[in-house]
Structures are given as C-alpha cells and as structure tokens.
Amino acid sequence: MEVIKYDHLPQAAKRIRTQVFIDEQKFKVEFDETDAVCTHLVMFEGNSAAAVCRYFYSEEKGCYMIGRVAVDRAHRGKGFGAAMMLEAERFIGEDGGKCIAVSAQCRVRGFYERLGYKAASDEYLDEYCPHILMKKKLKEPLNKSRPAD
C-alpha cells in the first residue's frame, strides 16, 4: 500500500467518493467548498486507488477533522478503511495535530470506536442520515527526539 497526499481533490478521490456517497448511499451534496482547503489522501494498492479521505484544521472544533473516508467497492473487507484512518492520523500528527474529530455516520460508529474515537456530541442529521461527532486525542510519539537538521 502507498498513500499519496494531495493539496487538491484528485480524480481518484472524486471517483471513489462518487461511487460510495452518491451512487451507493444516495447523498446529494458530496463535493463542497471545504474540498478546496483540505489535504486529500489516496491509498493505492498497486496502481489501483483503494481508499480516500480528507482532513483540515477546524477552529470551531479546536482540532483536525477527518472526513469523506471511503473505500472502493473492489477493495472492501481488506482493512483499507482502518489503514486509511491510521495514515491520516500519522499525517495530522506530523502536522502538529493533537486532537482529531470525525463526523461519523452512526451506522459505522463501532468502526471509529475500535480506532479509539469517543462520542463527543448527540446524534444529528446530515442529509437525513444520523451522524455523531467523535473525537480522539493523539498520543505523543514514543521517540520525541529528532535528528538535528
């Protein structure tokens, strides 16, 4: 697996998000102005895009937000969703992040709980789909020393 970080919304992410959120889950508003300010991650297995997500810092929430986590249909059941979340956490940690939040669909709450996220709000609707805000504090790296530049 290889994860590539983009400062724009790449075509591979558009394809997977369209497949998952528009075609399968029937959301109407998938792409928004937030895409322009996000870091986008695409996980590849060989030459095939397998999973995507985006993240950005939210002043309102006081932490980084990970969102639009999606796994291509052909790559499901192989741990790509969890691997993508861990990679996003790694990148956020490298950016200095200490807290991460996700606006999780309630039906996949257990997935995020297994990754260490805890409920931080009551349930709310996003396009008629029940969601819940979940947060996780990042652990300090074991080896805090860095080589001199």
Summary of the structure (lengths in Angstrom):
residues: 149
radius of gyration: 15.3
end to end distance: 29.2
largest distance: 51.6
contacts: 415
relative contact order: 0.15
helix: 31%
strand: 36%
